Amino acid sequence: MLRVVLLPFLAIAAATAEDSVMPKPITLPLLQTITDVCIPHHLLVNGFPVDGLRSVRGYDRKVDGFTTTMERYIVVHPYFLEASNQLTATYQLDLSAMVDTDEGPWHLDLRVASVAYPGALAPYETRAYVEKEVADIASPPLTKVPESATSRTLTGSFAWKPALPVWTWTHGVPITASAAVTASLYAEYVRLHGALAAIRAAKDRPAQAAAFAAPLRLSMADYIHACELRGRSFTFLDELSYAGAFLCKGITTPQAAAAAATAALAAPTPAAKRPAAAPRGIVPVQDGQGDDDTPPGPDGRMPPRLFLTELPPLSEVHLTIMGNGTIARLTAEYDAPLITFRSNYKDGPWGAPGTVKLAADVWFRRDAAGAWQVDALWPETSAIEQWGTLDNLLDDLPY
């Protein structure tokens, strides 16, 4: 049996001087997978994919702070939610994943619930969370027959009573998938990519970064507000603008970066002072490698830390429509985001250059005149599973 618990957000009031130490309780959106043995699945909430979100994994189906036995849980972004919601699961039985003696049957069982989160734990503090069920959505039983291995869809609706703002996407302009829409949207990614590149070339980089961020902050007002409901400031736009100051001139692909590093090793170069590391949180911690693994260039100067990867050609991008048909995005192969910064340093796994250090999945909507507007900058991260507490997960979320 596979059961998932969704725990949506309740808007948090602004902290005052009196409650700055102990914030007011909020209701967090969690997606709890009770068991997923032999049932691969893909989940959407109001058309937004939630599979790629970071999760906390249980040990022997026991997760710290919860009495419900489960495999893992995920925090769902409040921007995905409205008063009336739809949960959609695409699933099938994986006949190759079971042992011969296992006869089933198997189920996909989705449960919507809510839980109050009173705030961060104190050192050495433990806590038990109380879940409140909102809806239960279950599939028919799956047996060990070939038909069970075909893709199936399970849908169900649930109401969310705690008040949330009416997000723009809930009453936005419908978008229809077509080659013309893909081409039109691709032009917006080209424009955004060029605006990021212009930050590096500007004489006054801080002013250029501010000019880049200001209109985006306005167009993403709803999304930013949703990101800040749990009391943490939205910083990803600032991080993206800051990364623009570290673009590398003349190196636009990981292959070119590797070739430049090889050429530098082939010739003796004078010692050079290495640049200061970027602020913590903007460029991820090095993966077991340090800056000393990267030599200066032939001119004796160290390369900038990051470079902005070229956009893939239009023929290689994929259009996805989300948010009940009012939000669109383009992705590259394997759903990779189009806006990515890679490292010029040999600081990736096994000392490899060209490792992705910052990536933005850019979402767009149409305004009343039909023009594209940036709706959200989603910080793209790997769907990491970790052991720990709800506090650990909240600390690691990129929004």
VOPAGU-2260 file (C-alpha; in pm, 1 decimal, decimal comma):
REM VOPAGU-2260
SITE   aa  ch    i         X         Y         Z
SITE  MET   A    0       0,0       0,0       0,0
SITE  LEU   A    1     126,1     346,8     -87,0
SITE  ARG   A    2     -14,2     632,8     114,7
SITE  VAL   A    3      84,9     998,2      98,8
SITE  VAL   A    4       0,4    1274,1     344,9
SITE  LEU   A    5     -18,1    1635,0     227,9
SITE  LEU   A    6       5,3    1901,6     496,2
SITE  PRO   A    7     -58,7    2251,8     349,9
SITE  PHE   A    8      60,8    2592,2     478,1
SITE  LEU   A    9    -128,4    2836,1     694,0
SITE  ALA   A   10     -17,6    3195,0     641,5
SITE  ILE   A   11     206,1    3321,7     920,2
SITE  ALA   A   12     160,2    3667,2    1064,3
SITE  ALA   A   13     456,6    3900,9    1073,8
SITE  ALA   A   14     661,7    3856,5    1387,2
SITE  THR   A   15     659,1    4137,7    1639,9
SITE  ALA   A   16     921,2    4229,4    1893,1
SITE  GLU   A   17     733,6    4024,6    2151,1
SITE  ASP   A   18     718,1    3705,0    1947,0
SITE  SER   A   19    1050,5    3730,1    1762,0
SITE  VAL   A   20    1200,0    3457,7    1982,7
SITE  MET   A   21     903,3    3220,7    1957,4
SITE  PRO   A   22     732,3    3263,1    1615,3
SITE  LYS   A   23     361,2    3200,8    1577,9
SITE  PRO   A   24     264,8    2846,1    1475,5
SITE  ILE   A   25     221,9    2770,8    1105,8
SITE  THR   A   26      70,8    2474,4     926,5
SITE  LEU   A   27     323,7    2313,8     692,5
SITE  PRO   A   28     253,1    2122,9     370,7
SITE  LEU   A   29     404,0    1776,9     393,0
SITE  LEU   A   30     374,3    1493,1     146,4
SITE  GLN   A   31     417,3    1169,1     338,0
SITE  THR   A   32     480,6     848,1     146,8
SITE  ILE   A   33     370,7     563,5     371,5
SITE  THR   A   34     503,7     291,5     141,6
SITE  ASP   A   35     608,7     285,7    -221,5
SITE  VAL   A   36     727,2     -73,0    -255,4
SITE  CYS   A   37     692,7    -180,0    -620,8
SITE  ILE   A   38     485,0     128,8    -715,3
SITE  PRO   A   39     675,4     405,5    -898,7
SITE  HIS   A   40     460,1     716,8    -919,1
SITE  HIS   A   41     447,4    1082,1   -1026,1
SITE  LEU   A   42     250,2    1333,8    -817,8
SITE  LEU   A   43      98,2    1671,1    -906,2
SITE  VAL   A   44     -80,4    1922,9    -684,1
SITE  ASN   A   45    -293,5    2155,0    -898,3
SITE  GLY   A   46     -68,3    2071,8   -1190,9
SITE  PHE   A   47     255,8    2149,1   -1003,5
SITE  PRO   A   48     506,2    1861,3    -983,9
SITE  VAL   A   49     607,0    1776,5    -627,0
SITE  ASP   A   50     824,2    1467,5    -681,2
SITE  GLY   A   51    1149,4    1664,5    -706,2
SITE  LEU   A   52    1120,5    1834,5    -368,3
SITE  ARG   A   53    1364,2    1747,7     -91,5
SITE  SER   A   54    1245,8    1487,0     155,4
SITE  VAL   A   55    1318,1    1334,7     493,4
SITE  ARG   A   56    1346,5     957,9     481,5
SITE  GLY   A   57    1240,5     727,3     763,6
SITE  TYR   A   58    1451,2     453,5     913,9
SITE  ASP   A   59    1261,9     125,0     913,5
SITE  ARG   A   60     956,1     337,8     822,0
SITE  LYS   A   61     991,3     543,4    1141,3
SITE  VAL   A   62    1039,1     919,8    1104,7
SITE  ASP   A   63    1139,8    1148,7    1389,5
SITE  GLY   A   64     845,5    1346,4    1530,0
SITE  PHE   A   65     563,9    1146,9    1365,8
SITE  THR   A   66     368,9     846,3    1491,7
SITE  THR   A   67     256,2     752,5    1139,0
SITE  THR   A   68     484,9     493,0     983,6
SITE  MET   A   69     616,5     610,3     646,7
SITE  GLU   A   70     898,0     591,1     397,6
SITE  ARG   A   71     951,0     967,8     363,1
SITE  TYR   A   72     783,3    1307,7     363,1
SITE  ILE   A   73     816,8    1624,7     155,0
SITE  VAL   A   74     734,2    1988,9     226,8
SITE  VAL   A   75     505,3    2122,7     -46,6
SITE  HIS   A   76     531,6    2488,5    -142,8
SITE  PRO   A   77     226,1    2697,6     -38,5
SITE  TYR   A   78     222,0    2860,5    -382,9
SITE  PHE   A   79      83,2    2532,6    -517,2
SITE  LEU   A   80    -230,4    2553,4    -300,1
SITE  GLU   A   81    -570,1    2722,8    -311,4
SITE  ALA   A   82    -904,6    2672,2    -136,3
SITE  SER   A   83   -1004,3    2379,4    -360,9
SITE  ASN   A   84    -720,9    2154,1    -475,2
SITE  GLN   A   85    -661,9    1853,8    -697,5
SITE  LEU   A   86    -409,5    1580,3    -625,9
SITE  THR   A   87    -312,5    1368,1    -926,7
SITE  ALA   A   88     -97,9    1054,0    -925,9
SITE  THR   A   89      33,0     865,8   -1227,8
SITE  TYR   A   90     143,5     520,3   -1116,0
SITE  GLN   A   91     195,8     156,5   -1210,4
SITE  LEU   A   92     308,5    -168,6   -1056,3
SITE  ASP   A   93     673,7    -256,3   -1116,5
SITE  LEU   A   94     665,8    -633,8   -1163,8
SITE  SER   A   95    1046,3    -651,7   -1180,3
SITE  ALA   A   96    1089,2    -499,2    -833,8
SITE  MET   A   97     916,1    -772,2    -633,1
SITE  VAL   A   98    1033,1   -1108,8    -509,3
SITE  ASP   A   99     873,9   -1425,0    -649,1
SITE  THR   A  100     704,2   -1508,6    -320,1
SITE  ASP   A  101     534,8   -1167,4    -290,4
SITE  GLU   A  102     174,5   -1202,9    -406,9
SITE  GLY   A  103      34,3    -861,5    -307,8
SITE  PRO   A  104    -205,9    -699,2    -357,0
SITE  TRP   A  105     -58,3    -349,4    -367,7
SITE  HIS   A  106    -231,7     -11,4    -331,7
SITE  LEU   A  107    -166,0     355,1    -393,3
SITE  ASP   A  108    -323,7     540,4    -101,9
SITE  LEU   A  109    -299,0     922,1     -79,6
SITE  ARG   A  110    -401,7    1099,9     237,1
SITE  VAL   A  111    -432,6    1477,4     273,2
SITE  ALA   A  112    -373,6    1608,7     624,3
SITE  SER   A  113    -243,5    1908,1     818,8
SITE  VAL   A  114      -7,2    1955,2    1110,5
SITE  ALA   A  115      81,5    2257,6    1323,2
SITE  TYR   A  116     447,9    2357,4    1335,3
SITE  PRO   A  117     517,4    2574,5    1642,2
SITE  GLY   A  118     867,5    2682,7    1541,9
SITE  ALA   A  119    1226,9    2567,5    1545,9
SITE  LEU   A  120    1341,0    2312,4    1802,6
SITE  ALA   A  121    1572,0    2414,7    2082,1
SITE  PRO   A  122    1900,4    2221,8    2112,8
SITE  TYR   A  123    1835,3    1859,8    2219,8
SITE  GLU   A  124    1457,3    1920,7    2210,3
SITE  THR   A  125    1225,1    1656,7    2063,3
SITE  ARG   A  126     869,3    1699,1    1945,3
SITE  ALA   A  127     571,5    1485,7    1840,5
SITE  TYR   A  128     351,3    1632,8    1565,2
SITE  VAL   A  129     -24,8    1575,0    1552,0
SITE  GLU   A  130    -168,4    1513,1    1204,7
SITE  LYS   A  131    -525,1    1601,6    1106,9
SITE  GLU   A  132    -671,5    1419,2     809,2
SITE  VAL   A  133    -843,6    1624,0     539,4
SITE  ALA   A  134    -905,0    1359,1     269,8
SITE  ASP   A  135    -805,5    1005,4     177,9
SITE  ILE   A  136    -760,4     906,4    -188,6
SITE  ALA   A  137    -689,3     540,0    -265,3
SITE  SER   A  138    -644,9     332,3    -580,2
SITE  PRO   A  139    -798,7      -6,6    -653,8
SITE  PRO   A  140    -578,8    -302,4    -553,7
SITE  LEU   A  141    -301,9    -402,5    -794,6
SITE  THR   A  142    -226,1    -770,5    -840,6
SITE  LYS   A  143      66,0    -952,1   -1001,0
SITE  VAL   A  144     -67,7    -951,2   -1357,3
SITE  PRO   A  145      74,1    -777,0   -1669,4
SITE  GLU   A  146    -215,4    -530,0   -1673,9
SITE  SER   A  147     -99,2    -383,3   -1341,6
SITE  ALA   A  148     224,9    -268,2   -1507,2
SITE  THR   A  149      40,1     -24,4   -1736,2
SITE  SER   A  150      30,0     343,1   -1641,2
SITE  ARG   A  151    -278,1     451,7   -1444,9
SITE  THR   A  152    -404,5     783,7   -1310,1
SITE  LEU   A  153    -557,2     850,1    -970,6
SITE  THR   A  154    -720,0    1185,8    -897,6
SITE  GLY   A  155    -892,5    1333,4    -599,5
SITE  SER   A  156    -990,0    1674,1    -466,8
SITE  PHE   A  157    -953,6    1827,5    -125,8
SITE  ALA   A  158   -1050,3    2158,4      32,2
SITE  TRP   A  159    -802,7    2363,9     228,7
SITE  LYS   A  160    -978,1    2582,3     484,1
SITE  PRO   A  161    -696,4    2793,2     635,1
SITE  ALA   A  162    -691,9    3123,2     449,5
SITE  LEU   A  163    -432,3    3173,3     177,8
SITE  PRO   A  164    -400,7    3464,7     -65,9
SITE  VAL   A  165    -564,7    3419,3    -403,9
SITE  TRP   A  166    -255,9    3357,5    -616,7
SITE  THR   A  167    -240,7    3510,1    -965,5
SITE  TRP   A  168    -210,9    3170,4   -1133,2
SITE  THR   A  169    -554,1    3065,7   -1002,6
SITE  HIS   A  170    -725,8    3318,2   -1233,8
SITE  GLY   A  171    -456,5    3365,7   -1497,2
SITE  VAL   A  172    -469,6    3360,0   -1875,6
SITE  PRO   A  173    -492,5    2999,7   -2008,6
SITE  ILE   A  174    -190,6    2877,6   -2207,1
SITE  THR   A  175    -222,2    2621,0   -2485,2
SITE  ALA   A  176      77,0    2411,0   -2586,4
SITE  SER   A  177     193,2    2470,0   -2943,5
SITE  ALA   A  178     510,8    2522,1   -3142,9
SITE  ALA   A  179     434,5    2895,4   -3163,2
SITE  VAL   A  180     395,5    2923,0   -2784,7
SITE  THR   A  181     721,7    2734,7   -2731,8
SITE  ALA   A  182     907,3    2965,7   -2970,9
SITE  SER   A  183     755,4    3277,6   -2813,7
SITE  LEU   A  184     846,5    3161,0   -2464,8
SITE  TYR   A  185    1197,4    3062,7   -2574,6
SITE  ALA   A  186    1252,9    3423,8   -2681,3
SITE  GLU   A  187    1180,4    3528,8   -2321,2
SITE  TYR   A  188    1447,2    3290,4   -2190,7
SITE  VAL   A  189    1692,0    3438,4   -2440,7
SITE  ARG   A  190    1609,5    3787,0   -2312,9
SITE  LEU   A  191    1646,8    3682,4   -1948,1
SITE  HIS   A  192    1972,6    3499,9   -2023,0
SITE  GLY   A  193    2108,4    3811,9   -2193,6
SITE  ALA   A  194    2007,9    4032,0   -1901,9
SITE  LEU   A  195    2203,5    3807,9   -1664,8
SITE  ALA   A  196    2507,8    3818,3   -1892,3
SITE  ALA   A  197    2488,8    4199,1   -1903,6
SITE  ILE   A  198    2552,8    4221,3   -1528,4
SITE  ARG   A  199    2911,4    4099,6   -1574,7
SITE  ALA   A  200    2980,1    4340,9   -1861,3
SITE  ALA   A  201    2843,6    4649,6   -1683,4
SITE  LYS   A  202    3076,9    4911,5   -1540,1
SITE  ASP   A  203    2858,9    4939,1   -1228,4
SITE  ARG   A  204    2769,3    4578,1   -1153,4
SITE  PRO   A  205    2567,1    4645,0    -835,2
SITE  ALA   A  206    2350,5    4897,5   -1021,9
SITE  GLN   A  207    2308,0    4658,7   -1315,2
SITE  ALA   A  208    2215,2    4373,9   -1078,2
SITE  ALA   A  209    1957,2    4596,0    -908,0
SITE  ALA   A  210    1811,3    4694,3   -1247,2
SITE  PHE   A  211    1788,0    4325,9   -1338,0
SITE  ALA   A  212    1614,6    4226,8   -1012,6
SITE  ALA   A  213    1366,4    4513,7    -966,9
SITE  PRO   A  214    1109,5    4423,5   -1238,4
SITE  LEU   A  215    1136,6    4054,5   -1154,9
SITE  ARG   A  216    1059,7    4124,8    -791,7
SITE  LEU   A  217     741,2    4303,2    -897,4
SITE  SER   A  218     624,6    4034,4   -1139,8
SITE  MET   A  219     694,7    3759,3    -883,6
SITE  ALA   A  220     521,8    3934,0    -591,6
SITE  ASP   A  221     275,6    3649,3    -526,9
SITE  TYR   A  222     543,0    3380,8    -543,8
SITE  ILE   A  223     780,3    3573,5    -317,1
SITE  HIS   A  224     500,9    3626,1     -65,9
SITE  ALA   A  225     429,3    3251,8     -67,0
SITE  CYS   A  226     797,1    3175,7     -12,6
SITE  GLU   A  227     804,8    3402,3     291,9
SITE  LEU   A  228     494,6    3265,7     465,7
SITE  ARG   A  229     706,3    3060,8     703,2
SITE  GLY   A  230     902,9    3367,1     813,1
SITE  ARG   A  231    1214,4    3333,7     597,6
SITE  SER   A  232    1313,3    3602,1     346,8
SITE  PHE   A  233    1321,5    3512,5     -22,3
SITE  THR   A  234    1686,9    3550,4    -128,6
SITE  PHE   A  235    1716,4    3346,9    -448,5
SITE  LEU   A  236    1672,6    3647,4    -679,1
SITE  ASP   A  237    1958,7    3822,4    -498,7
SITE  GLU   A  238    2171,4    3509,5    -528,7
SITE  LEU   A  239    2102,0    3488,8    -901,1
SITE  SER   A  240    2191,1    3855,6    -947,9
SITE  TYR   A  241    2508,4    3811,0    -745,7
SITE  ALA   A  242    2609,9    3512,2    -954,7
SITE  GLY   A  243    2596,2    3735,2   -1260,8
SITE  ALA   A  244    2897,7    3923,0   -1126,2
SITE  PHE   A  245    3106,2    3603,4   -1152,9
SITE  LEU   A  246    3043,7    3523,4   -1519,8
SITE  CYS   A  247    3348,4    3414,2   -1715,1
SITE  LYS   A  248    3433,2    3589,1   -2042,3
SITE  GLY   A  249    3512,6    3359,2   -2331,8
SITE  ILE   A  250    3410,4    3032,2   -2164,5
SITE  THR   A  251    3052,5    2930,4   -2226,5
SITE  THR   A  252    3042,4    2551,3   -2198,1
SITE  PRO   A  253    3175,8    2286,8   -1956,3
SITE  GLN   A  254    3387,0    2146,5   -2241,2
SITE  ALA   A  255    3549,4    2484,6   -2300,3
SITE  ALA   A  256    3614,4    2522,8   -1929,8
SITE  ALA   A  257    3786,4    2185,0   -1919,1
SITE  ALA   A  258    3994,2    2272,4   -2227,4
SITE  ALA   A  259    4103,0    2601,3   -2071,0
SITE  ALA   A  260    4209,7    2424,0   -1751,8
SITE  THR   A  261    4411,4    2170,6   -1955,8
SITE  ALA   A  262    4584,0    2448,1   -2152,1
SITE  ALA   A  263    4676,7    2626,9   -1832,0
SITE  LEU   A  264    4843,5    2313,1   -1695,1
SITE  ALA   A  265    5055,3    2280,0   -2008,5
SITE  ALA   A  266    5242,1    2608,5   -1954,5
SITE  PRO   A  267    5420,1    2745,2   -1644,6
SITE  THR   A  268    5237,1    3039,5   -1495,3
SITE  PRO   A  269    5328,0    3292,5   -1227,2
SITE  ALA   A  270    5165,2    3274,1    -889,3
SITE  ALA   A  271    4846,6    3473,9    -856,5
SITE  LYS   A  272    4633,3    3587,1    -572,0
SITE  ARG   A  273    4315,0    3383,0    -564,8
SITE  PRO   A  274    3977,3    3555,6    -549,9
SITE  ALA   A  275    3774,7    3562,0    -232,9
SITE  ALA   A  276    3513,4    3290,1    -201,9
SITE  ALA   A  277    3156,2    3384,4    -277,5
SITE  PRO   A  278    2924,0    3437,6      20,6
SITE  ARG   A  279    2790,1    3124,4     181,7
SITE  GLY   A  280    2457,0    3017,4      38,5
SITE  ILE   A  281    2517,4    3158,7    -307,7
SITE  VAL   A  282    2780,7    2914,1    -429,0
SITE  PRO   A  283    2735,0    2569,9    -268,0
SITE  VAL   A  284    3005,6    2417,9     -52,5
SITE  GLN   A  285    3279,8    2248,9    -255,4
SITE  ASP   A  286    3235,6    1876,1    -317,2
SITE  GLY   A  287    3553,9    1759,6    -149,2
SITE  GLN   A  288    3779,2    1979,3    -367,8
SITE  GLY   A  289    3938,5    2316,6    -308,2
SITE  ASP   A  290    4038,8    2616,3    -517,5
SITE  ASP   A  291    4401,2    2495,5    -516,7
SITE  ASP   A  292    4302,9    2229,0    -770,0
SITE  THR   A  293    4250,4    2500,0   -1033,0
SITE  PRO   A  294    4560,4    2669,3   -1180,9
SITE  PRO   A  295    4576,7    3031,3   -1298,0
SITE  GLY   A  296    4534,0    3096,7   -1668,7
SITE  PRO   A  297    4824,0    3157,3   -1908,0
SITE  ASP   A  298    4811,5    3527,3   -1816,9
SITE  GLY   A  299    4863,7    3444,8   -1448,9
SITE  ARG   A  300    4514,3    3548,4   -1347,3
SITE  MET   A  301    4254,8    3324,4   -1188,4
SITE  PRO   A  302    3931,7    3273,6   -1384,8
SITE  PRO   A  303    3601,5    3400,8   -1244,2
SITE  ARG   A  304    3435,4    3144,8   -1022,9
SITE  LEU   A  305    3126,2    3088,2   -1239,0
SITE  PHE   A  306    3010,8    3102,2   -1598,4
SITE  LEU   A  307    2661,8    3119,9   -1740,6
SITE  THR   A  308    2584,7    2813,7   -1951,1
SITE  GLU   A  309    2461,0    2872,9   -2304,3
SITE  LEU   A  310    2094,3    2805,7   -2373,0
SITE  PRO   A  311    2016,2    2487,5   -2564,5
SITE  PRO   A  312    1869,2    2539,8   -2912,4
SITE  LEU   A  313    1494,3    2578,8   -2949,9
SITE  SER   A  314    1469,7    2230,7   -3101,0
SITE  GLU   A  315    1596,5    2074,6   -2777,1
SITE  VAL   A  316    1367,5    2239,7   -2521,4
SITE  HIS   A  317    1044,2    2098,4   -2378,2
SITE  LEU   A  318     730,8    2297,0   -2288,4
SITE  THR   A  319     541,0    2213,3   -1968,2
SITE  ILE   A  320     218,2    2384,8   -1863,6
SITE  MET   A  321     138,6    2393,5   -1490,9
SITE  GLY   A  322     -84,2    2565,3   -1237,8
SITE  ASN   A  323    -413,1    2446,2   -1389,1
SITE  GLY   A  324    -300,4    2566,5   -1730,6
SITE  THR   A  325    -184,2    2923,1   -1656,8
SITE  ILE   A  326     191,6    2881,9   -1597,9
SITE  ALA   A  327     448,1    2762,3   -1852,4
SITE  ARG   A  328     814,7    2669,9   -1840,5
SITE  LEU   A  329    1079,9    2537,7   -2075,7
SITE  THR   A  330    1331,9    2274,5   -1972,9
SITE  ALA   A  331    1625,1    2099,4   -2135,5
SITE  GLU   A  332    1695,7    1726,6   -2148,6
SITE  TYR   A  333    1596,0    1536,4   -1832,3
SITE  ASP   A  334    1386,9    1838,6   -1722,2
SITE  ALA   A  335    1703,2    2038,7   -1652,1
SITE  PRO   A  336    1649,3    2415,9   -1606,1
SITE  LEU   A  337    1769,1    2648,7   -1883,4
SITE  ILE   A  338    1932,6    2911,7   -1657,4
SITE  THR   A  339    2239,5    2753,0   -1496,7
SITE  PHE   A  340    2571,1    2873,1   -1358,9
SITE  ARG   A  341    2862,9    2631,9   -1367,1
SITE  SER   A  342    3198,3    2642,5   -1195,3
SITE  ASN   A  343    3521,7    2737,4   -1371,8
SITE  TYR   A  344    3710,2    2562,4   -1092,1
SITE  LYS   A  345    3791,3    2197,3   -1049,0
SITE  ASP   A  346    3566,7    2179,8    -745,5
SITE  GLY   A  347    3313,0    1920,7    -858,1
SITE  PRO   A  348    3305,9    1546,3    -790,4
SITE  TRP   A  349    3654,3    1396,4    -838,3
SITE  GLY   A  350    3789,6    1741,6    -917,9
SITE  ALA   A  351    3581,8    1794,0   -1231,8
SITE  PRO   A  352    3526,8    2145,9   -1371,9
SITE  GLY   A  353    3194,0    2266,0   -1503,9
SITE  THR   A  354    2980,1    2152,8   -1207,9
SITE  VAL   A  355    2640,2    2323,5   -1179,6
SITE  LYS   A  356    2649,8    2558,2    -881,4
SITE  LEU   A  357    2328,3    2756,2    -925,9
SITE  ALA   A  358    2024,2    2677,0   -1139,2
SITE  ALA   A  359    1691,6    2855,6   -1183,9
SITE  ASP   A  360    1377,7    2692,4   -1319,7
SITE  VAL   A  361    1199,4    2999,5   -1460,6
SITE  TRP   A  362     818,6    2996,6   -1476,3
SITE  PHE   A  363     616,9    3238,5   -1690,0
SITE  ARG   A  364     255,0    3352,6   -1712,6
SITE  ARG   A  365      73,1    3570,3   -1966,2
SITE  ASP   A  366     -74,8    3906,1   -1868,2
SITE  ALA   A  367    -407,4    4041,5   -1995,8
SITE  ALA   A  368    -236,2    4176,6   -2309,3
SITE  GLY   A  369     -80,2    3838,6   -2385,6
SITE  ALA   A  370     275,7    3938,4   -2293,0
SITE  TRP   A  371     494,4    3696,2   -2097,6
SITE  GLN   A  372     575,4    3781,4   -1735,0
SITE  VAL   A  373     815,6    3596,5   -1504,9
SITE  ASP   A  374     594,8    3426,9   -1246,4
SITE  ALA   A  375     856,2    3246,5   -1037,6
SITE  LEU   A  376    1224,9    3165,3   -1010,1
SITE  TRP   A  377    1231,3    2817,5    -863,7
SITE  PRO   A  378    1568,9    2724,4    -706,5
SITE  GLU   A  379    1642,2    2396,0    -880,5
SITE  THR   A  380    1803,2    2136,9    -652,6
SITE  SER   A  381    1839,7    1763,3    -657,9
SITE  ALA   A  382    1562,7    1559,8    -498,5
SITE  ILE   A  383    1779,9    1477,2    -199,8
SITE  GLU   A  384    1662,0    1226,8      58,7
SITE  GLN   A  385    1803,2    1275,8     405,7
SITE  TRP   A  386    1762,1    1142,7     755,5
SITE  GLY   A  387    1678,4    1396,9    1022,1
SITE  THR   A  388    1399,1    1613,6    1158,9
SITE  LEU   A  389    1145,2    1850,8    1013,3
SITE  ASP   A  390    1369,4    2136,1    1130,6
SITE  ASN   A  391    1660,6    1991,6     932,1
SITE  LEU   A  392    1446,0    1981,7     620,8
SITE  LEU   A  393    1319,5    2337,7     664,3
SITE  ASP   A  394    1676,1    2463,7     710,3
SITE  ASP   A  395    1781,0    2296,4     383,9
SITE  LEU   A  396    1490,5    2410,3     167,0
SITE  PRO   A  397    1606,5    2659,8     -96,9
SITE  TYR   A  398    1301,5    2885,5     -52,1
